[in-house]
Amino acid sequence: MSNPFVQIVEPLDPKQPLKKFFNLSKLEDVRYAHLPFSIRILLEAAVRNCDEFLVKKGDVENILNWKVMQHKNVEVPFKPARVILQDFTGVPAVVDFAAMRDAVKKLGGDPEKINPICPVDLVIDHSIQVDFNRQPDSLQKNQELEFERNKERFEFLKWGSQAFKNLRIIPPGSGIIHQVNLEYLARVVMDQDGYYYPDSVVGTDSHTTMIDGLGVLGWGVGGIEAEAVMLGQPISMVLPEVVGYKLVGNPQPLVTSTDIVLTITKHLRQVGVVGKFVEFFGPGVAQLSIADRATIANMCPEYGATAAYFPVDDISIGYLVQTGRDKEKVMCTKRYLEAVGMLRDFTNSSQDPDFTQVVELDLHTVVPCCSGPKRPQDKVAVSDMKKDFETCLGAKQGFKGFQIAPDRHNSIVRFNFEGHEFELAHGSVVIAAITSCTNTSNPSVMLGAGLLAKKAVEAGLTVKPYIKTSLSPGSGVVTYYLRESGVMRYLSQLGFDVVGYGCMTCIGNSGPLPESVVEAITQGDLVAVGVLSGNRNFEGRVHPNTRANYLASPPLVIAYAIAGTIRIDFEKEPLGINASGKKIFLKDIWPTRNEIQAVERQFVIPGMFKEVYEKIETVNKAWNALDAPSDKLYIWNPKSTYIKSPPFFDGLTLALQTPKTIEGAYVLLSFGDSVTTDHISPAGNIARNSPAARYLTSRGLTPREFNSYGSRRGNDAVMARGTFANIRLVNKFIDKQGPQTIHFPSGETLDVFDAAERYKQAGHPLIVLAGKEYGAGSSRDWAAKGPFLLGVKAVLAESYERIHRSNLVGMGVIPLQYLPGEDAGTLGLTGRERYTIIIPENLKPQMNVQIKLDTGKTFNAIMRFDTDVELTYFHNGGILNYMIRKMAS
């Protein structure tokens, strides 16, 4: 059916009649000018894609009527302009696509129907690890090792880029997905198939929201949901509330964008923005560069919102020019945004739209800060860091506690490193990493770190040699301006050499610590510290031996590396004493905002961006030399331990199976609050005593060849064994941390995978009990696929992280939620009961279902299928099954 809004289509430029757009101002609806700018993008997509099937006129009306409908749990469809993937989540997506082609063929359909319909970019940035540092050739060695470990995965991805249409691969060594998106991939306005329309994106990485800082509406989705978008399905979402976040004032001279985002993260966690859009406005926004805005938008998942949107203004347009975008296209972008009322002037309050609620931050009140020791929302002012850490040492085990006995707070362990004796204590820094797109995309903090390093070296300060220092920029542009500005050599002198272009330490690819350091930490049971300019510091994520991890700006990362401890008050204690015996304080070497801005103006120029990005797809010689098969159907190698055809579609038929009541389920695990996707499906090292290690050993691999869980997401046999394998897992059935549980029929304590296998062999279904924020953290589809393969039929939790709930739905695992005011404690649940979950015939979104226990107790819970579309997926056994049936019929 033709689009019912075709009458508002017109050319943007009368001289180019074939280049058209949907002119929303021609709707002549007074409500449009009052809509938040983020909602206007949802509206334009609905108008442009309206076909009275997937998108209906009623959907357009609901979005236009946002002020009323935002509170009514109304479902609307959204078709993003494009999809972005990184390799950890991208490999399983391409594996699923390859397996879906096989499944469609088996059901009698055309396998080549399985193809991305919208533009898809896959950036390889998650594979490289910090195996080598503090060496002139660290970068080369790490990249060589990356290819040695991941050649099979990379060949598979190269096959995918040739076998599937609309799939572009950005090779390893190019940068971090979100920085490459910001500096190169983002269009702001799409020019596709004869139409101009706003750029928008969903990505299989929760920090996709970083692009919101440039005015491109984007957020993270589960890999399963992204695959549906790639196949032309709209996202079905509840029309969100929009919190207006008003920024006023100017930041103080010593404050960085990192300090601002950590302050906002804590503030919005307190406000409560889960499932909502946040849209920034007010005169303070005009004081922030696009890099500053992108830093704030990047940490959107940490404050819990779906998106953190900065509408496009003239500073955004200037950034497109600065980063080397085509000037004619940039002017066209501005003309389009003006025509549809989407170009913002933050100093003009008459443009302020309606919001659900407004909260405000005076930027002048922000002080230098870090976050930790275990969560990104736990902000600590730098002036309070020493006192706060020492309080955490003795506090009860938890997010702000390590429960170290008072008589051991000042324990010291001596050790030898490279022929010299050193000491470690609680609070000693053993990892200091300038890493992550959150900060390396921002020239002000990167140049600030470089200038601080220069002053530190000139003052005679050094970093102890056992501290694992590293610099992993988000793009080659960063290296370019650090080198041209003359600060790179000072960073290198302090141990912050470039070790790779990728996420690295931020996602747990921190590589090994020196053995003598690990032995000292273990011997003294020390709370050793990692300091990183990242966005997540959940326990067990950065490194198994750093129990405390703090997020900090790049200059502060260097400062704490020089100090060698987190137990320092920078205002009263010196960073160090130089060879002349002079005490050097942090204030002596901290660069001013004016110093940083002067260097930035001189050295961060368009020519750098053009030079780096013109050759980004061809510059990696090792990638170019990879030989990939050309078949349209992938030839699976049964010997591969990286790429394996998944069992998700085994036995799939065109006929639907009626969902059945879950009878007598055992509880596999019982959790408290804030169980993250890192706990459920870790991305880091494969422990040598784990079920995954035993499997890989049985396939002839040595521990050196294990690689990481993240790199093996194309192999379900490894990933099922890696589910709930985090060494910091806290299961209420077990009295210590670790990836184990009780197999109740036998009473034995087993590794989680082994227990699940026993239940499966006996034909027993499983459920998981959890508290609040189950599935927080990365948008990790294996955190849903893994439990599905273990036989988990449902999760019962107090609340869910948005993306994880969506992933569970996508795999056909039922997300159940306690009724308000109820939880395991109030209901008297121990987890040792058996659970029967009654699935009625006529399911409705968010309906209550009955749960019966073998003790005779009965209670109700909310079945968190939030939309009719999600129920359709459930009836099909998951979203991918639905797509296969659709393509094969």
Stockholm file with secondary structure:
# STOCKHOLM 1.0

chainA/1-889         MSNPFVQIVEPLDPKQPLKKFFNLSKLEDVRYAHLPFSIRILLEAAVRNCDEFLVKKGDVENILNWKVMQHKNVEVPFKPARVILQDFTGVPAVVDFAAMRDAVKKLGGDPEKINPICPVDLVIDHSIQVDFNRQPDSLQKNQELEFERNKERFEFLKWGSQAFKNLRIIPPGSGIIHQVNLEYLARVVMDQDGYYYPDSVVGTDSHTTMIDGLGVLGWGVGGIEAEAVMLGQPISMVLPEVVGYKLVGNPQPLVTSTDIVLTITKHLRQVGVVGKFVEFFGPGVAQLSIADRATIANMCPEYGATAAYFPVDDISIGYLVQTGRDKEKVMCTKRYLEAVGMLRDFTNSSQDPDFTQVVELDLHTVVPCCSGPKRPQDKVAVSDMKKDFETCLGAKQGFKGFQIAPDRHNSIVRFNFEGHEFELAHGSVVIAAITSCTNTSNPSVMLGAGLLAKKAVEAGLTVKPYIKTSLSPGSGVVTYYLRESGVMRYLSQLGFDVVGYGCMTCIGNSGPLPESVVEAITQGDLVAVGVLSGNRNFEGRVHPNTRANYLASPPLVIAYAIAGTIRIDFEKEPLGINASGKKIFLKDIWPTRNEIQAVERQFVIPGMFKEVYEKIETVNKAWNALDAPSDKLYIWNPKSTYIKSPPFFDGLTLALQTPKTIEGAYVLLSFGDSVTTDHISPAGNIARNSPAARYLTSRGLTPREFNSYGSRRGNDAVMARGTFANIRLVNKFIDKQGPQTIHFPSGETLDVFDAAERYKQAGHPLIVLAGKEYGAGSSRDWAAKGPFLLGVKAVLAESYERIHRSNLVGMGVIPLQYLPGEDAGTLGLTGRERYTIIIPENLKPQMNVQIKLDTGKTFNAIMRFDTDVELTYFHNGGILNYMIRKMAS
#=GR chainA/1-889 SS CCCTTGGGEEESSTTCTTSEEECGGGGCCTTGGGSCHHHHHHHHHHHHTCCSSSSCHHHHHHHHTHHHHTTTTCEEEECCSEEEEEHHHHHHHHHHHHHHHHHHHHTTSCGGGCSCSSCEEEECCSSCCCSCCSSTTHHHHHHHHHHHHHHHHHHHHHHHHHHSTTEEEECTTSBCHHHHIIIIICCSEEEETTEEEECEEEESSGGGGGGGGGTCEEEECCHHHHHHHHTTCCEEEECCCEEEEEEESCCCTTCCHHHHHHHHHHHHHHHCCTTCEEEEESGGGGGSCHHHHHHHHHTHHHHTCSEEECCCCHHHHHHHHHTTCCHHHHHHHHHHHHHTTCCCCTTCGGGCCCCSEEEEEEGGGCCCEEECSSCTTCEEEGGGHHHHHHHHHHSCSBTTBCCCCGGGTTCEEEEEETTEEEEEETTBEEEEEECCHHHHTCHHHHHHHHHHHHHHHHTTCCCCTTSEEEECCSBHHHHHHHHHTTCHHHHHHTTCCBCCSSCGGGGTCCCCCCHHHHHHHHHHTCCCEEEESSSCCCTTTSCTTCSEEEECCHHHHHHHHHHCBSCCCTTTSCSEECTTCCEECHHHHCCCHHHHHHHHHHHCCHHHHHHHHHTTTTCCHHHHTCCCCCCSSCCCCTTCSSCCCCGGGTTCCSSCCCCCCEEEEEEEEECCSCCBHHHHSCCSBCCTTSHHHHHHHHTTCCGGGCCBTGGGTTCHHHHHHTTTCCTTCCCTTSSSSSSEEEETTTTEEEEHHHHHHHHHHTTCCEEEECCSSBTBSSCCTHHHHHHHHHTEEEEEESCBCHHHHHHHHHTTCEEEEECTTCCHHHHTCCSCSCEEECCCSSCCTTCEEEEEETTSCEEEEEECCCSHHHHHHHHTTSHHHHHHHHHHC
#=GC SS_cons         CCCTTGGGEEESSTTCTTSEEECGGGGCCTTGGGSCHHHHHHHHHHHHTCCSSSSCHHHHHHHHTHHHHTTTTCEEEECCSEEEEEHHHHHHHHHHHHHHHHHHHHTTSCGGGCSCSSCEEEECCSSCCCSCCSSTTHHHHHHHHHHHHHHHHHHHHHHHHHHSTTEEEECTTSBCHHHHIIIIICCSEEEETTEEEECEEEESSGGGGGGGGGTCEEEECCHHHHHHHHTTCCEEEECCCEEEEEEESCCCTTCCHHHHHHHHHHHHHHHCCTTCEEEEESGGGGGSCHHHHHHHHHTHHHHTCSEEECCCCHHHHHHHHHTTCCHHHHHHHHHHHHHTTCCCCTTCGGGCCCCSEEEEEEGGGCCCEEECSSCTTCEEEGGGHHHHHHHHHHSCSBTTBCCCCGGGTTCEEEEEETTEEEEEETTBEEEEEECCHHHHTCHHHHHHHHHHHHHHHHTTCCCCTTSEEEECCSBHHHHHHHHHTTCHHHHHHTTCCBCCSSCGGGGTCCCCCCHHHHHHHHHHTCCCEEEESSSCCCTTTSCTTCSEEEECCHHHHHHHHHHCBSCCCTTTSCSEECTTCCEECHHHHCCCHHHHHHHHHHHCCHHHHHHHHHTTTTCCHHHHTCCCCCCSSCCCCTTCSSCCCCGGGTTCCSSCCCCCCEEEEEEEEECCSCCBHHHHSCCSBCCTTSHHHHHHHHTTCCGGGCCBTGGGTTCHHHHHHTTTCCTTCCCTTSSSSSSEEEETTTTEEEEHHHHHHHHHHTTCCEEEECCSSBTBSSCCTHHHHHHHHHTEEEEEESCBCHHHHHHHHHTTCEEEEECTTCCHHHHTCCSCSCEEECCCSSCCTTCEEEEEETTSCEEEEEECCCSHHHHHHHHTTSHHHHHHHHHHC
//
